[in-house]
Amino acid sequence: MNHFRSLSRFNLLLALFLFVAVMSGCAALSARSSKPPADPKGPIMGRGLRVTTVYPGSPAQRAGLRTFDLIFRYGEHDVVDEASYFAARESYAQGATVPLLILRDGRVSQVTAETGWLGIESQEYGVVAIKLAQAMEKVTKHDVRAERQNNADLPAVQLERNQLVAEAKSFIDQTEQEGTLTPTQILVARIELISDDASPEDLQRQSELVSKLVATQLRSYVEKACEDRFFEKGFYRAAIQCYKEQLKSDPDDVSVRLNAGFALNRLGMYAEAQESAAYVFDHKLELGPHGFAVAYSVLANAMLGRGQYREGIALAERAFAVEPNRFDICMVMMAAAESGNVRKVAEASRKFQEQLPQEFAPRQAQVAAVEALGLVRNNQREKALELAREWKGNEPVGVEVRSYWKNYPGGADVWANWIELTKN
């Protein structure tokens, strides 16, 4: 009997021990399941869209989304990159609601959001995606540094860039073999590794890749990639190709036309840029104040590039009157300097200083350089030399002049003239 009681007590203690152990194990398992697994191919994968901005009054804000939330499921669809997010979003009818699974502070949560436009800015997230972004950023940072160097055209600089591009390509090839990035992520990355000044063979390859992107992806995603990945990062050839595809189905899209015009100007394709912006006025497309300012600016840039300085000045002044900004007033100075209109250069310089004093203050050397070009074009070389002597021997200023004016048609003239004057 005593033995039976002891055994029962033992069994009871054993049962309690097992119960506690099981419950502790469940708690530990629950804690582990709230974090993304180390294995990138797991169910959560630690991949998705990391929210970087939630717009006020947006469906995202109403749903309770926050900055740094990781969206990894949209309704019944996994989200592993931007393309899968857009595909998931467009699989639901407008005006409904859909559950989103998110990772927040290491825990999985669910929110309910309206379908359609969510109202967020986001970045593709994941261990491999971050490594890819780092590899691509090395190339970008190299290009930025090279632009600010006098020896940017030396073979050593190009060799370094080629090496960084080769490393990024090797990484992309590896991820393709391992399946750790989506085909769309790989496709977009390959497009971004080809710069606008690449060889004709590489540019043809880029064009084929962009065509594949347009053919295989939803229009909404292509538009997003075009804006955020190509246009904003300065891959203007890829952006223009996307824009032209968009305009086939919607020729009256004002934003696309004007962005295409801006990109065409950056590539020196001034006749096409003029045609793109002129279409907006010729077809009387609806424009707000900002739209008018941009349209005038794009046209002014094209006129400046084509050597039509009087028309360029008039259009740039219109743009500046609607929406004062540094780019347009500098276009006035550039066009006036090329045509030797010293009075107009001085007038534009005064407007720049009076209306945008904070923008003007750090750019006095760049303004002096364009004023010097105007003086030389007006056969007042001695005055130009006097102006240049104030900056002679200041090498960083020379680099800043080159970097500043390179994006303006005729900017190379400002730079060459300035270098020649400061050597005397």
PyMOL commands that set and color helices and strands:
alter all, ss='L'
color gray80, all
select helices_A, chain A and resi 2-33+59-63+82-90+127-147+155-178+183-192+200-216+219-231+236-249+254-266+270-282+289-305+309-322+326-338+342-355+357-377+381-389+395-405+411-423
alter helices_A, ss='H'
color red, helices_A
select strands_A, chain A and resi 48-54+70-74+77-78+97-104+107-114+120-125
alter strands_A, ss='S'
color yellow, strands_A
deselect
rebuild
show_as cartoon
